[in-house]
Amino acid sequence: SWLTDDMGVIRRDFFPADLQPVLQQNGIDGCIAVQADQSEEQNTFLLNLALQNAFIKGVVGWVDLQAKNIDERLQYYKQFKAMKGFRHVLQGESNRALMLEPEFKHGISLLHQYGFTYDILIFPDQLKYAGKLVKQFPQQKFVLDHIAKPFIKDGKIDTWAAEIELLARYENVYCKVSGMVTEADWQNWTPDTFTRYLDVIFNAFGARRVMFGSDWPVCLVAATYAQVKDIIYQYTQRFSAENRKKIFGGNAVTFYNL
């Protein structure tokens, strides 16, 4: 539903056979498949792909966290080893503070007991609500997707940076360095475009709570998988080998219990 007319390059089906050679070319041995549609039908689709393809190490699916039978649905998904956590497309909600509604928080409150993680998909205007959410659930593992999609194309950074620093104070929150190229000028970015944003993220979260994400195939509107990886690869050249291993895999293993 979120595909727009200017995204023609990704207006087609993508399957594991499309991704596997790309991962191999980039020295990546596994991935997490994250929901793109808010339906349990897609959960089934992704779980089946994970069963058939060993390189898909886990799935982040979707459930209606506000449903009356949420406990029952989580119990159902607990039987699937590949199901690691859930995500809701909060960035698209007209109620910008939906994550703070009692029914939504009730759903979040149950995730920890089943060992599920939660991916926070938001725009910068919702960072202030994310801080309030994660504070209430210190036992729950959260990860901020796409560094909260700052306005990279417009060069805006200050308010976003201040709110990232506040959110990162909660030790139960990780951050994915992903989805940045789609927030830049698709045709006119360079690796340097992202340096000051990455400075904010790594200063706030540290290497222990940051994980590389490709946002493939969505990234293809602005960059190849290799280009997306290279942004982070080059930025982390000055890091220790141990910290780079964490960023490019270890932290995902820890967070998603792989």
Protein Blocks (a to p, Z undefined) as FASTA:
>chain_A
ZZcfklmmmmccddfklmmmmmmmnopabdcdddfbdcfklmmmmmmmmmmmmklnbdcd
dddfkbmklmmmmmmmmmpmklnbdcddfklpmblmlmmgmklmmmmmmmmmnopacddd
ddfklmmmmmmmmmmmmmbccddehhlopafknopaklmmmmmmmmmmpmkbccddehkl
mmmcfklccfklmmmmmmmmmmmnommlcccdekiaklmmmocfklmmmmmmmmmmmpcf
klmmmmnommmmmmnoZZ
